[in-house]
Amino acid sequence: MVFSSNFFLFVFLPLFLGLYYITPMRFRSALILVFSLGFYSWHRPEFLFLLIGVIVVSYAFALALHAATDERKRFRLIFAGVALNLAALGYFKYFNFGVDSFNAGMQALGFEPVKFAHVLLPIGLSFYIFHAISYLVDIYRKEAEPARDIVDFAAFIALFPHLVAGPVLTYHKLAAQFRSREHSWNRFAQACFVFMVGFCMKVLIADPIAGLVDAAFSAPSPTFADAWTGALAYTIQLFFDFAGYSTMAVGLALMIGFEFPENFNDPYTSQSITEFWKRWHMSLSSWLRDYLYISLGGNRHGVFRTYLNLFLTMLLGGLWHGANWTFVIWGAWHGGILAFERYWESKFGPSKLPKALRIAKTMLLVIIGWVIFRALNVGEAGRMFYGMLGLNGFAFSGPVAWQITTERVAVMVLGVLLVYLMPAIRRRNHPLLRAAVIPLFIWAVATLSAQSFTPFLYFQF
């Protein structure tokens, strides 16, 4: 089930909210859990068993960690608990990738490939594994008490607004809200406004240009116009798709009293890649910093180790996004730039370029990264870069030209304008912003009903 569907909007959500507000507070976690499990298992019920297994195992390890007093025993428990979660992630997400890579090597050496049954990837696995790991580490670091009962913990892991595509949450920042939450008409109205904004971002901006992106990236010999149009379109599509989902998640959570952290803060206005990662997918950036970068040693072991830890954190963050060499290269791309920017600033100080040029330079680096991120394989990324250099000609090719419509061009222009004008509009709290949301939402719902289904891009991770 997805947020941008008629069933969710007109059946699931009204039924859940109606029951939620007539249910006493002490039973609301149980209600959240039941509906969240139903939401998750809507299309593939068999994936529910893995989710429940992660919940039960992580809850049991957290209780044992809390009760243990011997530090060696506590270390063994946290190691085993994290290892089990990572083993589940590794098997379901990376088994196919590992065997395919092994077979490619075997074939290159002239050997027969190994036959194997492909493993299906459960939706949202990367996100709820990270939630479970953060819970265990929080208990180990004594930054939070264990959940008062397994229902509260299960509701935290399975909470449907963030279950399948984030934001990435940490238990110690949300624990108090399971004990007490504020509900009011004003908060509910604000929640609806936030949800509608996210819905419009997804349906009215991201979805209309999906066909153009697909055509450009699948072109056998993309031209300069094909490649740059596809790269720019994907840059807009990915932001409005994922930021739209995150905004909807924040709104849905607020409807039932939970305050989720914002996941995006105008990332395409960043003046460096370092700043970009403080503004893009902020919940993941914070998680990687708190649970990976610091665990690797952070900046506590000298300059070289600091650069290495930055690089490794982004490399592993790239691999977390998917079992493909493109994600590894994308992570290495950003990790290398982060390390270089840190080195450059330590030697020469902040950049002296004008602000507009700093933003343009950062966006060029981001767009290059998005080409690698979007490509199905390294070869496809290479073809796109070949086209971006103009080595296949400059005019639009036939497969892409027919995807260039007035509507798509208008949506792309609108997307760019919103990226760079919306921060100023929000700062001024312009009344037109709120006045426009309801008719835009109605238009988006009507559009959704008339078009084919376009899944959220981050559902694949």
FIVOTOR-738937 format. One line per 2 residues: number of its first residue (from 1); for each residue y, x, z of C-alpha. Coordinates in nm, 3 decimals, always signed. Layout:
<recs>
NUM = Y X Z ~ ... $
</recs>
This chain:
<recs>
1 = +0.000 +0.000 +0.000 ~ +0.351 +0.123 -0.075 $
3 = +0.696 +0.016 +0.045 ~ +0.815 -0.060 -0.309 $
5 = +0.572 -0.345 -0.375 ~ +0.609 -0.721 -0.361 $
7 = +0.313 -0.757 -0.125 ~ +0.467 -0.518 +0.126 $
9 = +0.813 -0.677 +0.101 ~ +0.713 -1.041 +0.113 $
11 = +0.383 -1.049 +0.304 ~ +0.301 -0.739 +0.508 $
13 = +0.646 -0.659 +0.649 ~ +0.755 -1.015 +0.743 $
15 = +0.416 -1.083 +0.906 ~ +0.427 -0.757 +1.101 $
17 = +0.786 -0.804 +1.218 ~ +0.725 -1.167 +1.317 $
19 = +0.427 -1.073 +1.531 ~ +0.597 -0.760 +1.667 $
21 = +0.895 -0.946 +1.811 ~ +0.684 -1.214 +1.983 $
23 = +0.444 -0.955 +2.131 ~ +0.514 -0.823 +2.483 $
25 = +0.624 -0.457 +2.493 ~ +0.302 -0.335 +2.657 $
27 = +0.095 -0.459 +2.361 ~ +0.324 -0.345 +2.081 $
29 = +0.162 -0.004 +2.034 ~ -0.169 -0.181 +1.976 $
31 = -0.008 -0.412 +1.721 ~ +0.156 -0.116 +1.545 $
33 = -0.181 +0.058 +1.534 ~ -0.366 -0.241 +1.387 $
35 = -0.110 -0.296 +1.112 ~ -0.078 +0.076 +1.041 $
37 = -0.454 +0.112 +0.997 ~ -0.451 -0.190 +0.768 $
39 = -0.162 -0.041 +0.572 ~ -0.345 +0.291 +0.533 $
41 = -0.681 +0.146 +0.436 ~ -0.546 -0.110 +0.190 $
43 = -0.685 +0.058 -0.123 ~ -0.938 +0.311 +0.010 $
45 = -1.090 +0.190 +0.343 ~ -1.329 +0.488 +0.361 $
47 = -1.036 +0.724 +0.426 ~ -0.980 +0.542 +0.753 $
49 = -1.275 +0.720 +0.915 ~ -1.115 +1.062 +0.871 $
51 = -0.784 +0.940 +1.013 ~ -0.958 +0.793 +1.317 $
53 = -1.162 +1.111 +1.360 ~ -0.846 +1.325 +1.362 $
55 = -0.690 +1.093 +1.620 ~ -0.990 +1.096 +1.856 $
57 = -1.054 +1.472 +1.833 ~ -0.687 +1.566 +1.879 $
59 = -0.644 +1.327 +2.172 ~ -0.952 +1.469 +2.347 $
61 = -0.840 +1.830 +2.298 ~ -0.493 +1.747 +2.429 $
63 = -0.639 +1.600 +2.750 ~ -0.856 +1.909 +2.797 $
65 = -0.555 +2.135 +2.736 ~ -0.347 +1.947 +2.991 $
67 = -0.622 +1.967 +3.253 ~ -0.704 +2.336 +3.199 $
69 = -0.535 +2.594 +3.423 ~ -0.696 +2.915 +3.300 $
71 = -0.484 +3.061 +3.016 ~ -0.782 +3.200 +2.829 $
73 = -0.948 +2.859 +2.831 ~ -0.624 +2.695 +2.718 $
75 = -0.596 +2.942 +2.430 ~ -0.954 +2.874 +2.324 $
77 = -0.888 +2.500 +2.335 ~ -0.569 +2.515 +2.128 $
79 = -0.736 +2.749 +1.880 ~ -1.034 +2.516 +1.841 $
81 = -0.822 +2.200 +1.820 ~ -0.589 +2.343 +1.555 $
83 = -0.883 +2.500 +1.368 ~ -1.068 +2.167 +1.346 $
85 = -0.761 +1.995 +1.205 ~ -0.705 +2.275 +0.956 $
87 = -1.075 +2.265 +0.861 ~ -1.039 +1.897 +0.769 $
89 = -0.725 +1.975 +0.569 ~ -0.892 +2.273 +0.403 $
91 = -1.205 +2.088 +0.299 ~ -1.047 +1.774 +0.161 $
93 = -0.739 +1.935 +0.008 ~ -0.847 +2.282 -0.102 $
95 = -1.223 +2.269 -0.165 ~ -1.184 +2.168 -0.532 $
97 = -0.910 +2.427 -0.582 ~ -1.122 +2.702 -0.428 $
99 = -1.430 +2.627 -0.636 ~ -1.227 +2.582 -0.956 $
101 = -1.058 +2.919 -0.898 ~ -1.396 +3.079 -0.826 $
103 = -1.544 +2.927 -1.142 ~ -1.251 +3.049 -1.350 $
105 = -1.317 +3.401 -1.226 ~ -1.690 +3.370 -1.292 $
107 = -1.632 +3.247 -1.647 ~ -1.390 +3.531 -1.713 $
109 = -1.671 +3.770 -1.618 ~ -1.917 +3.588 -1.843 $
111 = -2.109 +3.396 -1.576 ~ -2.193 +3.026 -1.566 $
113 = -1.964 +2.816 -1.343 ~ -2.094 +2.660 -1.023 $
115 = -2.151 +2.284 -1.050 ~ -2.013 +2.078 -0.762 $
117 = -1.903 +1.727 -0.672 ~ -1.528 +1.691 -0.653 $
119 = -1.386 +1.592 -0.314 ~ -1.138 +1.303 -0.306 $
121 = -0.807 +1.378 -0.132 ~ -0.723 +1.116 +0.134 $
123 = -0.367 +0.995 +0.098 ~ -0.122 +1.131 +0.354 $
125 = -0.371 +1.388 +0.488 ~ -0.122 +1.676 +0.496 $
127 = +0.127 +1.471 +0.694 ~ -0.099 +1.332 +0.966 $
129 = -0.276 +1.667 +1.011 ~ +0.065 +1.827 +1.076 $
131 = +0.146 +1.549 +1.324 ~ -0.181 +1.609 +1.509 $
133 = -0.128 +1.987 +1.517 ~ +0.227 +1.951 +1.649 $
135 = +0.096 +1.724 +1.927 ~ -0.163 +1.981 +2.035 $
137 = +0.088 +2.266 +2.025 ~ +0.344 +2.061 +2.221 $
139 = +0.086 +2.002 +2.494 ~ -0.016 +2.370 +2.489 $
141 = +0.346 +2.485 +2.518 ~ +0.402 +2.224 +2.793 $
143 = +0.686 +2.069 +2.596 ~ +0.533 +1.722 +2.635 $
145 = +0.288 +1.533 +2.852 ~ -0.019 +1.386 +2.682 $
147 = +0.016 +1.029 +2.559 ~ -0.039 +0.777 +2.837 $
149 = -0.336 +0.635 +2.646 ~ -0.511 +0.682 +2.315 $
151 = -0.350 +0.370 +2.170 ~ -0.001 +0.522 +2.202 $
153 = -0.119 +0.847 +2.048 ~ -0.302 +0.668 +1.766 $
155 = +0.009 +0.459 +1.700 ~ +0.215 +0.781 +1.677 $
157 = -0.022 +0.937 +1.423 ~ -0.079 +0.620 +1.222 $
159 = +0.274 +0.471 +1.244 ~ +0.297 +0.327 +0.893 $
161 = +0.663 +0.413 +0.815 ~ +0.582 +0.787 +0.821 $
163 = +0.203 +0.792 +0.777 ~ +0.156 +0.879 +0.411 $
165 = +0.468 +1.078 +0.312 ~ +0.664 +1.166 +0.623 $
167 = +0.912 +1.246 +0.763 ~ +0.709 +1.508 +0.950 $
169 = +0.748 +1.416 +1.316 ~ +0.672 +1.596 +1.641 $
171 = +0.532 +1.410 +1.937 ~ +0.762 +1.556 +2.202 $
173 = +1.065 +1.415 +2.018 ~ +0.914 +1.067 +1.989 $
175 = +0.711 +1.031 +2.311 ~ +0.984 +0.862 +2.515 $
177 = +1.032 +0.598 +2.246 ~ +0.674 +0.478 +2.295 $
179 = +0.761 +0.403 +2.656 ~ +1.095 +0.235 +2.592 $
181 = +1.293 +0.140 +2.282 ~ +1.616 -0.046 +2.224 $
183 = +1.613 -0.362 +2.013 ~ +1.922 -0.554 +1.907 $
185 = +2.051 -0.755 +1.616 ~ +2.301 -0.480 +1.529 $
187 = +2.026 -0.216 +1.516 ~ +1.806 -0.446 +1.309 $
189 = +2.091 -0.514 +1.064 ~ +2.155 -0.140 +1.034 $
191 = +1.782 -0.085 +0.978 ~ +1.778 -0.338 +0.695 $
193 = +2.081 -0.170 +0.535 ~ +1.915 +0.173 +0.550 $
195 = +1.589 +0.036 +0.407 ~ +1.770 -0.135 +0.119 $
197 = +1.958 +0.185 +0.032 ~ +1.632 +0.378 +0.013 $
199 = +1.466 +0.105 -0.191 ~ +1.749 +0.111 -0.446 $
201 = +1.731 +0.490 -0.469 ~ +1.365 +0.471 -0.560 $
203 = +1.361 +0.170 -0.794 ~ +1.700 +0.196 -0.966 $
205 = +1.738 +0.576 -1.001 ~ +1.404 +0.757 -0.967 $
207 = +1.172 +0.517 -1.151 ~ +1.368 +0.462 -1.477 $
209 = +1.364 +0.833 -1.569 ~ +0.997 +0.896 -1.487 $
211 = +0.889 +0.847 -1.851 ~ +1.142 +1.102 -1.973 $
213 = +1.017 +1.360 -1.721 ~ +0.654 +1.300 -1.818 $
215 = +0.733 +1.334 -2.189 ~ +0.923 +1.662 -2.146 $
217 = +0.661 +1.827 -1.927 ~ +0.372 +1.718 -2.149 $
219 = +0.536 +1.831 -2.474 ~ +0.316 +2.099 -2.639 $
221 = +0.618 +2.307 -2.748 ~ +0.928 +2.183 -2.564 $
223 = +1.259 +2.275 -2.722 ~ +1.573 +2.385 -2.538 $
225 = +1.695 +2.024 -2.523 ~ +1.350 +1.893 -2.421 $
227 = +1.298 +2.145 -2.143 ~ +1.643 +2.131 -1.987 $
229 = +1.659 +1.753 -2.007 ~ +1.315 +1.727 -1.845 $
231 = +1.403 +1.979 -1.575 ~ +1.732 +1.806 -1.491 $
233 = +1.570 +1.463 -1.501 ~ +1.296 +1.577 -1.262 $
235 = +1.557 +1.727 -1.030 ~ +1.720 +1.385 -1.006 $
237 = +1.392 +1.191 -0.999 ~ +1.238 +1.395 -0.717 $
239 = +1.544 +1.372 -0.495 ~ +1.594 +0.998 -0.531 $
241 = +1.220 +0.928 -0.508 ~ +1.151 +1.133 -0.195 $
243 = +1.488 +1.082 -0.026 ~ +1.452 +0.712 -0.108 $
245 = +1.109 +0.701 +0.058 ~ +1.237 +0.889 +0.364 $
247 = +1.538 +0.657 +0.390 ~ +1.310 +0.353 +0.376 $
249 = +1.089 +0.510 +0.645 ~ +1.390 +0.562 +0.870 $
251 = +1.497 +0.201 +0.816 ~ +1.150 +0.058 +0.879 $
253 = +1.113 +0.260 +1.199 ~ +1.453 +0.144 +1.321 $
255 = +1.348 -0.218 +1.267 ~ +1.102 -0.171 +1.555 $
257 = +1.325 +0.050 +1.767 ~ +1.215 +0.401 +1.664 $
259 = +1.479 +0.656 +1.572 ~ +1.346 +0.897 +1.311 $
261 = +1.540 +1.212 +1.221 ~ +1.715 +1.216 +0.886 $
263 = +1.516 +1.405 +0.623 ~ +1.791 +1.488 +0.372 $
265 = +2.153 +1.594 +0.408 ~ +2.300 +1.623 +0.058 $
267 = +2.077 +1.920 -0.034 ~ +2.209 +1.955 -0.388 $
269 = +2.552 +2.049 -0.250 ~ +2.404 +2.359 -0.080 $
271 = +2.570 +2.695 -0.145 ~ +2.254 +2.904 -0.094 $
273 = +1.878 +2.857 -0.080 ~ +1.898 +2.924 +0.295 $
275 = +2.135 +2.629 +0.328 ~ +1.923 +2.423 +0.089 $
277 = +1.626 +2.444 +0.326 ~ +1.846 +2.326 +0.611 $
279 = +1.927 +2.015 +0.406 ~ +1.610 +1.939 +0.201 $
281 = +1.304 +1.781 +0.367 ~ +1.456 +1.882 +0.700 $
283 = +1.165 +1.753 +0.907 ~ +0.923 +1.983 +0.720 $
285 = +1.164 +2.277 +0.744 ~ +1.189 +2.224 +1.120 $
287 = +0.810 +2.195 +1.152 ~ +0.750 +2.514 +0.955 $
289 = +1.008 +2.697 +1.167 ~ +0.883 +2.570 +1.504 $
291 = +0.508 +2.583 +1.446 ~ +0.456 +2.850 +1.177 $
293 = +0.751 +3.090 +1.151 ~ +0.784 +3.128 +1.531 $
295 = +0.405 +3.155 +1.568 ~ +0.404 +3.436 +1.311 $
297 = +0.658 +3.621 +1.523 ~ +0.985 +3.489 +1.382 $
299 = +1.254 +3.755 +1.401 ~ +1.117 +3.917 +1.717 $
301 = +0.939 +4.216 +1.560 ~ +1.196 +4.394 +1.350 $
303 = +1.370 +4.343 +1.018 ~ +1.071 +4.391 +0.788 $
305 = +0.853 +4.148 +0.985 ~ +1.136 +3.894 +0.977 $
307 = +1.149 +3.908 +0.597 ~ +0.770 +3.899 +0.576 $
309 = +0.750 +3.600 +0.812 ~ +1.010 +3.412 +0.606 $
311 = +0.815 +3.482 +0.290 ~ +0.477 +3.387 +0.441 $
313 = +0.617 +3.068 +0.592 ~ +0.743 +2.948 +0.256 $
315 = +0.429 +3.067 +0.078 ~ +0.212 +2.861 +0.314 $
317 = +0.463 +2.575 +0.293 ~ +0.421 +2.579 -0.083 $
319 = +0.042 +2.576 -0.053 ~ +0.070 +2.283 +0.192 $
321 = +0.224 +2.078 -0.089 ~ -0.088 +2.098 -0.302 $
323 = -0.397 +2.286 -0.411 ~ -0.255 +2.447 -0.721 $
325 = -0.127 +2.792 -0.811 ~ +0.203 +2.633 -0.912 $
327 = +0.270 +2.539 -0.549 ~ +0.181 +2.890 -0.433 $
329 = +0.424 +3.039 -0.687 ~ +0.691 +2.784 -0.591 $
331 = +0.653 +2.875 -0.223 ~ +0.670 +3.247 -0.309 $
333 = +0.981 +3.184 -0.522 ~ +1.168 +3.022 -0.234 $
335 = +1.029 +3.264 +0.025 ~ +1.140 +3.564 -0.179 $
337 = +1.490 +3.422 -0.226 ~ +1.522 +3.339 +0.145 $
339 = +1.424 +3.695 +0.240 ~ +1.662 +3.841 -0.023 $
341 = +1.955 +3.624 +0.093 ~ +1.897 +3.730 +0.453 $
343 = +1.889 +4.096 +0.350 ~ +2.197 +4.064 +0.127 $
345 = +2.404 +3.894 +0.397 ~ +2.305 +4.156 +0.656 $
347 = +2.420 +4.433 +0.419 ~ +2.718 +4.283 +0.239 $
349 = +2.819 +3.974 +0.434 ~ +2.866 +3.619 +0.301 $
351 = +2.901 +3.563 -0.073 ~ +3.255 +3.596 -0.209 $
353 = +3.192 +3.367 -0.507 ~ +3.397 +3.045 -0.529 $
355 = +3.224 +2.743 -0.373 ~ +3.157 +2.572 -0.709 $
357 = +2.984 +2.884 -0.843 ~ +2.776 +2.918 -0.525 $
359 = +2.657 +2.558 -0.565 ~ +2.586 +2.610 -0.937 $
361 = +2.389 +2.931 -0.868 ~ +2.186 +2.759 -0.597 $
363 = +2.112 +2.460 -0.821 ~ +1.993 +2.690 -1.100 $
365 = +1.748 +2.855 -0.860 ~ +1.637 +2.513 -0.730 $
367 = +1.584 +2.375 -1.083 ~ +1.375 +2.678 -1.182 $
369 = +1.166 +2.615 -0.873 ~ +1.128 +2.244 -0.954 $
371 = +0.990 +2.328 -1.299 ~ +0.711 +2.528 -1.132 $
373 = +0.665 +2.255 -0.871 ~ +0.632 +1.974 -1.127 $
375 = +0.414 +2.154 -1.381 ~ +0.046 +2.060 -1.377 $
377 = -0.052 +2.425 -1.415 ~ +0.098 +2.768 -1.468 $
379 = +0.063 +2.735 -1.846 ~ +0.271 +2.417 -1.851 $
381 = +0.540 +2.585 -1.639 ~ +0.538 +2.878 -1.884 $
383 = +0.585 +2.643 -2.179 ~ +0.881 +2.479 -2.006 $
385 = +1.048 +2.814 -1.936 ~ +0.979 +2.920 -2.294 $
387 = +1.161 +2.607 -2.409 ~ +1.447 +2.654 -2.161 $
389 = +1.515 +2.991 -2.326 ~ +1.544 +2.819 -2.665 $
391 = +1.241 +2.995 -2.811 ~ +1.106 +2.670 -2.961 $
393 = +1.434 +2.560 -3.115 ~ +1.721 +2.363 -2.969 $
395 = +1.714 +2.000 -3.089 ~ +1.505 +1.728 -2.924 $
397 = +1.147 +1.709 -3.048 ~ +0.993 +1.379 -3.155 $
399 = +0.781 +1.310 -2.840 ~ +1.088 +1.350 -2.618 $
401 = +1.359 +1.209 -2.846 ~ +1.219 +0.856 -2.836 $
403 = +1.235 +0.864 -2.456 ~ +1.611 +0.927 -2.466 $
405 = +1.756 +0.580 -2.418 ~ +2.101 +0.464 -2.319 $
407 = +1.964 +0.332 -1.991 ~ +1.800 +0.663 -1.897 $
409 = +2.106 +0.867 -1.988 ~ +2.320 +0.631 -1.779 $
411 = +2.080 +0.655 -1.485 ~ +2.080 +1.036 -1.501 $
413 = +2.459 +1.047 -1.510 ~ +2.475 +0.798 -1.223 $
415 = +2.228 +1.007 -1.026 ~ +2.439 +1.321 -1.067 $
417 = +2.756 +1.133 -0.969 ~ +2.589 +0.991 -0.660 $
419 = +2.461 +1.334 -0.555 ~ +2.810 +1.484 -0.561 $
421 = +3.035 +1.185 -0.483 ~ +2.829 +1.000 -0.222 $
423 = +2.897 +1.250 +0.059 ~ +3.271 +1.178 +0.035 $
425 = +3.212 +0.802 +0.011 ~ +2.991 +0.808 +0.321 $
427 = +3.238 +1.015 +0.520 ~ +3.505 +0.754 +0.455 $
429 = +3.260 +0.472 +0.536 ~ +3.384 +0.294 +0.226 $
431 = +3.343 -0.086 +0.261 ~ +3.227 -0.113 -0.100 $
433 = +2.913 +0.079 -0.003 ~ +2.788 -0.195 +0.228 $
435 = +2.915 -0.474 +0.007 ~ +2.720 -0.341 -0.291 $
437 = +2.385 -0.294 -0.120 ~ +2.261 -0.655 -0.106 $
439 = +2.318 -0.738 -0.476 ~ +2.176 -0.397 -0.573 $
441 = +1.872 -0.463 -0.356 ~ +1.818 -0.804 -0.522 $
443 = +1.848 -0.634 -0.861 ~ +1.600 -0.367 -0.750 $
445 = +1.348 -0.629 -0.632 ~ +1.380 -0.812 -0.964 $
447 = +1.337 -0.483 -1.149 ~ +1.031 -0.397 -0.943 $
449 = +0.872 -0.731 -1.028 ~ +0.927 -0.676 -1.399 $
451 = +0.817 -0.314 -1.434 ~ +0.490 -0.126 -1.402 $
453 = +0.405 +0.042 -1.074 ~ +0.543 +0.396 -1.024 $
455 = +0.396 +0.571 -0.718 ~ +0.603 +0.784 -0.483 $
457 = +0.586 +1.148 -0.590 ~ +0.510 +1.280 -0.242 $
459 = +0.203 +1.055 -0.207 ~ +0.004 +1.329 -0.388 $
461 = +0.067 +1.573 -0.102 $
</recs>
